[in-house]
Amino acid sequence: MSKAFGEKEFVYQIKCRDCQNSFIGKTGNNLKTLIKENKTDIHQGKLFIQSYQHNQESDQNFDFDNVCI
């Protein structure tokens, strides 16, 4: 994760901590900003965010501490 922590423009995968689901996306932000924005969106209940939807439907959480790039 630290390799791209400051880099921009990359594809990433965030896996669920509790099941086999994962989210794959592409961002123009650096990794630190991406993680912060996703956590904020979940906390604010933004329904269009896949990680929030997964949390609400299954009471499971994505593993933002182990993002794959």
N, C-alpha and C positions, 0 to 999 in steps of 0.2 A: 504494500500500500504506500509506503513512503516514497517510492520511486516517482510516482506521478502526483504526489501531494501538492506540488506547486505548478504542475503542468496543466495546460488547458487542451481542449479538443481530444477527448478520448472516449472509448466505449467501456462501459463498466457493467458489473453484475453484482447485485445485492441478493444474497440468499436469505431465506427464512430461517430463523433459529430453531423452529419446531417442526418443520415439514420439508418436503422436497421442492416447494415453490421457490421461484427466484424472479427477479426483475432485471432485464437487460435494457440498457439505455445508452444514449450518447449525450454528452454535455459539452458546452463551451466554457463552463466554469472549471475552476480547479477543484480538486477532490474535497478539500476542507469546506469550501462553499457549498458544494453539492450535498454533502452530508448534513451540514447545518440547515440548508433549505428544506431537505426532506424531513428532518426531525421537526422543524417548525411547522411544516405543512400537516404532518400527522397530528401534532399537538393542537393545531387550529381546526382540525377536522375537515380539511379540504377534500371533498368527495371525489375529485378527479384524480387524485394521487393513488396509484395502485397499492402502495404500501399501506395507506390508510384503509382502503377498501378491504384488503386482506386482513388487517388487524380487526376490523369491525365484524367481518363475516366469520372469522375462525378464532378470534381471541389469541392470535399469534403475532409475532413481531419479526421484522426483517433485521438482519445482523449488520448494523452499520459499522461495527468495529472491524469487520473482515470483508471489506469491499474488494472484489476482484477486478483487475483491469487487464 
